């Protein structure tokens, strides 16, 4: 599948007259608990040639394509990506730490990773993960029988909040790293590990009964972080100077 994804990346470059700077896997495959029919969630950053940026009119700054074989391609144009990076956009920061990298060209992704400490804002990321966890909890856990995978769409963002609180750094993408940092080998850990086995061996739509020990953990953490996030200060947003340099450097590297 990797070869096919790389071929599709090349096709995108030719069809849209772009250079793809960075392409990674996002979603359950990068998180480490894909099931037998999980999609391939490919996310990328790209740049157009100089003429595109010298046009007067506004233009579309993202590409989204669903291909056969469950390949989901979605990318952001570099200028859009840099503006989101300045706001400490969690999905973009996750892409930069993905364990599955399909391609990385030029210096851009490395420069963004090197500047992450400067641009990372704990409060905005905490709000993002908390909103994700709370939204999934309220949407999918009103019944006694639930879709198994939805537990992870609540647990992972909550564990990301735990990581940010403890380290002051952006959370890693891998679920196991988040889990190991927060949950000891106890009843809760045994229940989550058992759920992981079911998720990875089953179909995406498999359902199961609610799990009391996990429900209790989720409810406690949601209540805690709803209060905690209010006490966290926003960090000062850096100027555009460094990002402007990255942008110009990338255009030079890609099209010289």
N, C-alpha and C positions, 0 to 999 in steps of 0.2 A: 504493500500500500504506500510505503514511503516514496518509492519510485514514481508511482502514479501521481501522488501529491506534488512532487517536484516538477513533473511534467505539466501539471495544471498551473503551477506557479509560472512556468515559462510561457504557457499559453496566455495567461493574464497579461504578462509584460508585452507580448506582441499585439494582443487585441486592443489594449488600452494605451499603448505607447507610454509605458511607465517603467520605472526601475523599482523592483521590490527590494527594500533594504533589509528586511527582517521578517521572517515567517516562523510561527511556532504553533504548537498544539495548545489549545485551551479546553476547559471542560473536564469531563470525568477521566479521560485518558491521561491528561496531565496531572490531574488530582491523584491518580493512582487507584481508582476503583471502577474502571470501565466494565460494563457487562458485555455479554456476547454480541449484542447488536447496538452498542453505543455508536453515535455519530463520530465522525472525524471533524473536530471543530478547529479549523485552521484560521489563525488570525495573523494579520500582516500590516506592515507600515510601508508606504510606497511614496515615490516622488515622480512628478512630471518633469518634462524638460522646461527650460527657461521661458519659452514663449507662453506656456500655460499660465505662469505666474505674472506675466506682463500684460495680460488681457484686462480690459476694463470691467467686464461683467463678472458677477459671481458664478462659480461653477460647482458642480457636485464634488464633494470632497470625501466620498466613501464609496466602496465597492462591496456588493453583497451578491453572492451567487450560490445556489444550491445545485450540486451536481449528482449524478448517479453514484451508487456505492456509498451513500450517506456521507458525502464530503460537503461540508458547509464552509465556504470561503467568505471571509469578511475582513475588510481592511480599511485603514484610515490614511488619507493623504498626510504627508509629513507635517505641514503647517498646522493642520487640525490636531494631529497627535501632539505636537509641541505645546499647543495651547492647553490641551487637556493635561499634559504632563505637569505644566506649571500649576495646575489646580490640584495636583496629587490624585489624579483619576485612578482609582483602584484597579479596574480592568487592565488599563495600560501598564501599570506598575507590575501587575501579575504577569503580563506577557513578557516583560523584561526578565522575569525570573523563572520562566517555564523550563521544566526539565527536558522537554522535547523540542529541539530547534531544528527546523527544516532547512533554513538558509539564513545566513547573516553576512551581508555585503557592506563594504565601506565601514566608516568609523562610528556611525550614528548610534547604533544600539549600545555599543561599548561606552560611548560618551554619556548616554543617558543613565546607564547603570552606575557609572562613576560619580555622577552628580546626584544620585538618588537621595543621599542623606540630606543634601541641601534643599531638595524640593519636596521631600516626604512630609505630609501634614497628618499627624496621628488623628486629630479630631475629625477631619473630613473622611478619612478612611474608616474610622470607628462608626460614624454615622452611616456610611455606605453598607458596611457589613451588618450592622444592627438592623437597618431597614430591610435588608435582604432576609435575615433570619426571622425577624418578626413577621414579615409579609408571607413567607412560606409557611410559617407555623400557623398563622391565622387562616390561611387559604386551604391548607391540605390536612389539617389535623382536627377536624370537627367531628369525625366519625371514629368508631371503634376499629374499623378495618381501613388501612391506609396503604398507599403505594410505598413500598420499601425505600425506593431511592430518594423520596422526599425527606427522609430523616437526614440525609447527608447534605441536603440543601439548606437545612437549618443548623446542623452541627458544624459544618465547615466554616461558615461565617462567624458563628459564635466562638469557635476555637481561634479564628483569626483575631477576633477582639481580644481574647486572652493573650495571644502572642504580642500584640501591639502594646497592651498594658504592661506586660512584663519586660519587654525589650526596648520599647520606644522605636521599633523598626518595622518596616513593611513585612507582613506575614508571608511565608513561603507558600507556593502553590500546592505542594504535596500534602495530602491529608494526613499521612502517617507521621510526618514531622510535627504537624500541629497537635495531633493526638498524643504523641509521646511526650510533648512538652507540658501537657496539661493533665492528662488522665493516667493515674497509676494503675497497676495490675490489681484491679478490684472488681466488684460486681458490675460496675458501670462499664469498665474496660472490656470485660468478658461479653457483655451484651452488645457493645459496639463492634467488637471483633466478629462475633457471630453474625451480626447484621452485614458486615463487610463480605463475609463468605457468601451469604445469600445473594447480595447485590452482584458480586462478580461472577457468580455461577448461573444466575437466572436471567430472565428476560427483563427488559426495561419496565414492563407493565405488571410485574409480579406484585401481589398484594399480601399483607400480613396484618396480624393483630398489633395494636398499640403496645409499646414496651414501657412499663411503668418507671423503671429506673432511669431510662433515657428521657422520658417525659419530664421527670422531676428535675433532672440536670438542666434541661432546656429551660424550664420555667424559672429556675433559680438564676441562671445566667442572664436570661432576658431581663428579669427584674433588676438585677445588679447593674447591667450595662446601660439600661435606660436611665439610671441615676448617675452612673459613673461618667458617661460621656458629657454630661452638663458641666462637669468640673474641669474638663480638659481645655486648655487654652489653644486657640488657633496660633499657628506659627506664622511669622512674617513671610509673605510671598516674595521670593526673589525677583529682581528686575528681569527684563527681557534680554539683557546684554548677552549672557552666555547662550541662551537659546537661539538668538539671532546668529551668533557665530556658528553654532551647530548647523543651522539651516543653510547658511551660505557655504559652509565647508562641504556639506552633503551634495549640494548642487554642483559644486566644482568637481568633487570626486566622481559623481555619477555621470556627468555629461561632458567632461573634458576630453 
